[in-house]
Amino acid sequence: MKIAHASIDEHGKISGGNAGDQTGKEVCIRDWYSKPWNVVLRLPPAMGVKVAECMVKAANNPRIGYDQSQRNSLLNYARNVGYDPSKVTTPCETDCSALVTLACIYAGIPEKQLVINGNSATTSTLRRLLKAEELTGKEYTASKDKLLVGDILLSEGHHVAVVIGGDMKTSQKGIDLIKSFEGCRLNAYKAVPSEQYFTIGYGHYGPDVSPGMKITQDQAEMLLGMDLKKYEQAVDKVTLKLNQNQYDALVSFAYNCGVGNLSKLVLGRDYQQIADAMLLYNKSGGQVLEGLARRRRAERDLFTEGGIEKKTGNPYPEPNKSLKHGSRGNGVRWLQFELNRHGAKLIVDGDFKDETQKALIAYQQTAFPNAPNEWDAICGPKTIASLRNS
């Protein structure tokens, strides 16, 4: 599990250094550690992915350093480039909470919610101003096992960091699947004459491949390893907890279909919906290609190997309180997942809105046909038990 954060200046102090990252570690990516954190703040999945994306961009920009006394200077420059830290070209500074503030704004939270009188949220005010789902159990604050990409790890009054990725890598089974469909060609070629760039090795495509280029088998393996890292980073941002087969299948899918299509595939879907939607990515130029159809079937088979329900079940924790219109969080995701299992077609986004309410009432009418008083659009203990046990 990797996290990103603003750490300390080049002298090991909280202020007084030069603008920009002088050591490469002032704003950095590192392995997860237990602070310990006293709360994990969890935003909606798509927003959490954007928060993580922003943190990675900041960590990779050497112009961004650490200094508490100049903590708002990064925000002042980033404001002019769409809050994107990768586009900041002037050496500047931030601190841990000011950086997370920027990441949340980049993800779509209004600046006025988190920046008061020109000052970014601090570790002491971030929890209150952000209004995110709060997870305080030790399984979140003292362990990495249940953390998701985009989770904000907060130790109020001390430090804050963001989860940006997991520990998983593509297994040999996944690599073999990719190799079997990509094939290996040691001479540069164009699969389609209209393509902008040439391809070589195991489907390596891009401006670094020139006409007439030749490589060795060892170089092809090296390029494959480089490309795998790119697509693993994309799969690491998926907010559902994945087993190895699911991870491998999504890496293969992204390798062939691209990071953008991977994002579309998983957004708002549960495991079964992802597996079913995979099969739709079988066309080129509007025409179904048997090669693509075979690859999608192989990826889906790998994704579902062992059975989705048996291996993973509902990935979200069962709610411990009643849910109704306006509720948000993982409890609502649990409800939406269960309603989909009973025939609904909801986006699993953790937001209890009209469509979730309609699906809940429809389920209650089916589950309790002789008890109209239960058709109250509230997911209470009786409805939770019914969904769990049916």
Buried (B, 14 or more C-beta within 10 A) or exposed (E): BBBBBBBBBBEEEBBEBEBBBBBEBBBBBEEBEEBEBBBBBBBBBBBBBBBBBBBBBBBBBBBBBBBBEBBBBBBEBBBEEEBBBBEBEEBBBBBBBBBBBBBBBBBEBEBEBBBEEEBBBBBEBBBEBBEBBBBEEEBBBEBBEBBBBBBBBBBBEEBBBBBBBBEBBBBEEBBEBBBEBBEBBEEBEBEEEEEEBBBBBBBBBEEEBEEEBEBEEEBBBBBBEEBBEEBBBBBBBBBBBBBBBBBBBBBBBBBBBBBEEBBBBBBBBBBBBBBEBBEEBBEEEEEEEEEBBEBBEBBBBBBBBEEBEEEBEBBBBBBEEBBBEEBBBBBBBBBBBBBBBBEBEBBBBBBBBEBBBBBBBBBBEEBBEEEEEBBBBBBBEBBBEBBEEE
